């Protein structure tokens, strides 16, 4: 996976080093299955809005999608905190975990 990182100097983009994907664990596969279900829920939500469905129904679906995303995020956070999602040779520090929790919590 490649991408651009934002540098500290005035927003100039720097090329990121190529990253080798981590192998998928059973937990990763379960999270991916959850995300596919969430994707279906979001598509259903889009259809509901296009069809002009009742606001209460739409908001209920929004709540379900948000809850499902939060749940999947918690699983990934637990993996990260236990070191399972860390890159080889890059241990997860307590400050890394705090930063990840803050990111997930918004």
C-alpha positions as CSV (number, residue, x, y, z in Angstrom):
1,X,0.0,0.0,0.0
2,X,1.4,3.4,-0.9
3,X,0.2,6.8,-0.3
4,X,1.2,10.3,0.6
5,X,2.0,11.6,4.1
6,X,1.6,15.1,5.2
7,X,4.9,16.5,6.1
8,X,5.4,18.9,9.0
9,X,6.6,21.7,6.8
10,X,3.8,23.7,5.3
11,X,1.6,20.8,4.1
12,X,4.1,19.6,1.5
13,X,3.3,16.0,0.6
14,X,6.0,13.4,0.8
15,X,5.9,10.0,-0.8
16,X,5.4,7.2,1.8
17,X,7.6,4.1,1.7
18,X,5.8,1.0,0.3
19,X,4.1,-1.1,3.0
20,X,3.8,-4.8,2.9
21,X,0.3,-5.9,4.0
22,X,0.1,-7.9,7.2
23,X,-1.4,-11.4,6.8
24,X,-5.1,-11.7,7.5
25,X,-6.0,-13.3,10.8
26,X,-9.3,-15.0,11.6
27,X,-10.3,-11.8,13.4
28,X,-9.4,-9.7,10.3
29,X,-11.6,-12.0,8.2
30,X,-14.5,-11.5,10.7
31,X,-14.0,-7.7,10.7
32,X,-14.0,-7.8,6.8
33,X,-17.3,-9.8,6.9
34,X,-18.8,-7.2,9.3
35,X,-17.7,-4.4,7.0
36,X,-19.3,-6.0,4.0
37,X,-22.6,-6.3,6.0
38,X,-22.2,-2.6,7.0
39,X,-21.7,-1.8,3.3
40,X,-25.0,-3.5,2.6
41,X,-26.7,-1.5,5.4
42,X,-25.3,1.8,3.9
43,X,-26.7,0.9,0.5
44,X,-30.0,0.1,2.1
45,X,-29.9,3.5,3.8
46,X,-29.2,5.2,0.5
47,X,-32.2,3.4,-1.1
48,X,-34.4,4.5,1.9
49,X,-33.5,8.1,1.4
50,X,-34.0,7.9,-2.4
51,X,-37.4,6.3,-1.8
52,X,-38.4,9.1,0.6
53,X,-38.8,6.8,3.6
54,X,-40.0,8.0,7.0
55,X,-37.3,10.0,8.9
56,X,-37.7,7.7,11.9
57,X,-36.9,4.6,9.8
58,X,-33.9,6.3,8.2
59,X,-32.5,7.5,11.6
60,X,-33.0,4.0,13.0
61,X,-30.9,2.6,10.1
62,X,-28.3,5.3,10.7
63,X,-28.1,4.3,14.3
64,X,-27.6,0.7,13.3
65,X,-24.8,1.5,10.9
66,X,-23.0,3.7,13.4
67,X,-23.3,0.9,16.0
68,X,-22.0,-1.7,13.6
69,X,-19.0,0.5,12.7
70,X,-18.2,1.2,16.3
71,X,-18.3,-2.5,17.1
72,X,-15.9,-3.3,14.2
73,X,-13.6,-0.5,15.2
74,X,-13.5,-1.8,18.8
75,X,-12.3,-5.2,17.5
76,X,-9.5,-3.5,15.4
77,X,-8.5,-1.4,18.4
78,X,-8.3,-4.4,20.6
79,X,-6.0,-6.1,18.0
80,X,-3.9,-3.0,17.8
81,X,-3.6,-2.7,21.6
82,X,-2.5,-6.3,21.9
83,X,0.2,-5.7,19.2
84,X,-1.5,-7.9,16.6
85,X,-1.9,-5.1,14.1
86,X,1.6,-3.6,14.6
87,X,4.2,-3.8,11.9
88,X,6.9,-6.3,12.6
89,X,9.7,-4.7,14.6
90,X,7.5,-1.8,15.5
91,X,6.1,-2.4,19.0
92,X,2.9,-0.7,20.1
93,X,3.5,1.8,22.9
94,X,1.0,3.0,25.4
95,X,0.9,6.4,23.7
96,X,0.2,4.6,20.4
97,X,-2.9,3.0,22.1
98,X,-4.1,6.3,23.6
99,X,-3.8,8.0,20.2
100,X,-5.7,5.1,18.5
101,X,-8.5,5.3,21.2
102,X,-8.8,9.0,20.7
103,X,-8.9,8.5,16.9
104,X,-11.6,5.9,17.2
105,X,-13.6,8.0,19.7
106,X,-13.5,11.1,17.6
